[in-house]
Amino acid sequence: MTVCVEGQKTISECQRLLRNAKKDMLGIFGNLQEEKIVSAEEKTLFRYYCEAILILGHFQRPGAVEGMTVPGWLNKTHLNGRVCVGVSQQIASFSLTPEESAFLDAHYLYVRPDCVRENVDDDGKFFISPKGRPIRSASNDLSRLHAHYKIPSVTSQEIQRVVETAASTAFNEEQKAMVAHYMAHSTPVANTHYRLRTAICTTAVCASLAGYSSEEESAGSSKKRGRDSSEEDINDNKDFDNFVEVFPVTLTGQPPTKNAAGFPQDRCFYDKWRAAQFGKREGYLLHPPTVDKVGKMVKKQGWTANHPRPEDIVAKWRPPKKCHIETDEKLMKRIRKQKWSWLAIKDYEDKRGQGVNATRAFVKGAVICDYHGELVTAEEGRKILESSTDEMGYLYFFTSGSQQLCINAQTHPCRCHPTMETMGRKMNHSKNNLNVKPQHCKIKFPEGEKDTLLLVAARDIAVDEELRFDYGVNRKSFRGEGLDREWLDE
Ligand SMILES: C[S@@+](CC[C@H](N)C(=O)[O-])C[C@H]1O[C@@H](n2cnc3c(N)ncnc32)[C@H](O)[C@@H]1O
C-alpha cells in the first residue's frame, strides 16, 4: 500500500537510505560474522545503519535509540517470528524482523565490544561511540549516514509525520491507534504498549504502509560514490575529536583522503590522524623485545611506510608496570559505585533464572567485578543461612589468613546501594564450566583496609558469555537438604 500526499515524501522515499546502504551493510555484516578485518570506519557506518533501522524502519524517536540498553537487548523476546525489544527508560518497544535482529546482534557482538573502554562509563547503553561513551545524538548519526550515501537527510520527525499522514488516510481507527502506540507518542500510551508487547502486530500494520526491504535501490555501493559534494553536509565542525569519531584511528586502516574526509581546507587532520596511527602502531609493537620479532610483526601487518623501526621499538621497550590491585583507585571507585558497565543482567527464562553476561571480552585474570555484600564472620554467615528460608545463593564463605569470613549478599537491595542491583550476587554457579573465579584481597581504601572478594576471569572470556563461578559448595553442604539441587554439580 503506498499513500501519496502531494508535496510530501512517501514512507518508501523516506526509507531510501535503508535500501541504498543495505548492500554495503550486508557485506560488512558478512565480514563481521566471519571475523574478517572490518575497518573502524565501516564499523561506525554499521552502527549508524542499525540506528537508522530503528528510526526509519521502525519510526522510533532518537531518544528511544539513544536510551536502548544492553540488558534491554539481552532480554528481547521472540514471538511469531519477530524479535521484540523494549527500551524501558524511554518507554518504547519495537519488533524487528529476523534480518534486522541479526544486524543489531552483529553490532552487539562485534562492533560495540571494540568501543568499550576500561575507564569510560557507557552506562550500559547499546549504542556507544568509539570513545566508549553513549552516543550523543542518533539524529546526527542518521544525517551522517545520509551524507555518506549522498542522500538528502530525512529526520525522525519527518518520517513520523509521513507515517501519521499515511495512517490517517489509509487506516481505520484501530489501526491508527496501533501506529500511534508503536511510535510511542505519549508516555501512558507507550507504557501500555511496552507492557502489552503489542509491537508485533503493529509492525505488520506499519509494514503494510511501506517496506524498505525491497531491493529496488539497494544495488548501489557507497564506495564508488565518494563524498566530494557532501563536504558541507557531513560536518562543519572542524574539531579533531569529531573527525576521529567519523574516521577512527586504527592499526590497519588507511588515513581518509582530504576529499573523502570532508574537511577540505587544510591537511592538519590528515597529519594528526597519521601521527595517532603511528602512536597506535608503536604501542602495538612495544610488547616484544627483539628486533627480529618486531620486524616479523611489521611484515605480518603488511606495513611498508609510516611505521616505527624495529630497533627503535626495542630501545623503547620497558616491562609493563605492575598493577597493584590493593591500591588501584579506579577499582576502588568502581567498587564504591558498583559500576560495572561491561556486565548486563539477563533473564535466561529457564531454571537458572537471571544471571550475568559479559558485554565485552576479558583476558584471563582481568577483574570483572566484586562480590558485593556485608562482610561478616563465617559463624554469623552460618546463622544467617540457618535462619533463612532462601536457598544458599547469596552467601559466600572464604578464608582470610587465619580468619573464616563470609560475604552476605542476601539482603537486596543492600543498604549502601538502595536503588540498584549489584552484579556479583547475580552470577550463577558452575563447577565444571566456570569462567570466573573468586579472588580474595585486602583493598586499601582511604577509610581503611577491607577484605574484598573480587571475581576475576578464570580464562579468556568472549563477548556475550554467561559468567559463572563455583559457589564452593556441593549438594552435601546442606546437611542433606541440598541433595536435590542438581545444578550444583554442573
Ligand atoms: C546467587 S543466585 C544467582 C542469581 C539467580 N539466578 C537470580 O535469578 O537472582 C543463586 C541462585 O541461582 C540459581 N542458580 C545458580 N546457578 C545455577 C545453575 N547453574 N543452574 C540452575 N540454577 C542456578 C539457584 O536458584 C541459586 O540458588
The ligand as a MOL file (V3000), in Angstrom:
LIG
                    3D

  0  0  0     0  0            999 V3000
M  V30 BEGIN CTAB
M  V30 COUNTS 27 29 0 0 0
M  V30 BEGIN ATOM
M  V30 1 C 23.3800 -16.1000 43.6480 0
M  V30 2 S 21.8560 -16.5080 42.9510 0 CHG=1
M  V30 3 C 22.1870 -16.2360 41.2680 0
M  V30 4 C 21.1750 -15.3530 40.6340 0
M  V30 5 C 19.8440 -16.0020 40.4470 0
M  V30 6 N 19.8670 -16.9040 39.3020 0
M  V30 7 C 18.7680 -14.9430 40.2500 0
M  V30 8 O 17.9420 -15.0760 39.3240 0
M  V30 9 O 18.7360 -13.9930 41.0490 0 CHG=-1
M  V30 10 C 21.8750 -18.2180 43.1740 0
M  V30 11 C 20.6240 -18.9380 42.7410 0
M  V30 12 O 20.5720 -19.0110 41.3230 0
M  V30 13 C 20.1870 -20.3180 40.8900 0
M  V30 14 N 21.3300 -20.9110 40.1640 0
M  V30 15 C 22.6170 -20.5600 40.2410 0
M  V30 16 N 23.3680 -21.2770 39.4040 0
M  V30 17 C 22.5530 -22.1190 38.7740 0
M  V30 18 C 22.7360 -23.1300 37.7850 0
M  V30 19 N 23.9270 -23.4250 37.2760 0
M  V30 20 N 21.6480 -23.7940 37.3570 0
M  V30 21 C 20.4170 -23.5200 37.8520 0
M  V30 22 N 20.1790 -22.5740 38.7940 0
M  V30 23 C 21.2320 -21.8840 39.2570 0
M  V30 24 C 19.8480 -21.0910 42.1420 0
M  V30 25 O 18.4740 -20.9450 42.3620 0
M  V30 26 C 20.6150 -20.3700 43.2230 0
M  V30 27 O 20.0440 -20.5020 44.4780 0
M  V30 END ATOM
M  V30 BEGIN BOND
M  V30 1 1 1 2
M  V30 2 1 2 3
M  V30 3 1 2 10
M  V30 4 1 3 4
M  V30 5 1 4 5
M  V30 6 1 5 6
M  V30 7 1 5 7
M  V30 8 2 7 8
M  V30 9 1 7 9
M  V30 10 1 10 11
M  V30 11 1 11 12
M  V30 12 1 11 26
M  V30 13 1 12 13
M  V30 14 1 13 14
M  V30 15 1 13 24
M  V30 16 1 14 15
M  V30 17 1 14 23
M  V30 18 2 15 16
M  V30 19 1 16 17
M  V30 20 1 17 18
M  V30 21 2 17 23
M  V30 22 1 18 19
M  V30 23 2 18 20
M  V30 24 1 20 21
M  V30 25 2 21 22
M  V30 26 1 22 23
M  V30 27 1 24 25
M  V30 28 1 24 26
M  V30 29 1 26 27
M  V30 END BOND
M  V30 END CTAB
M  END
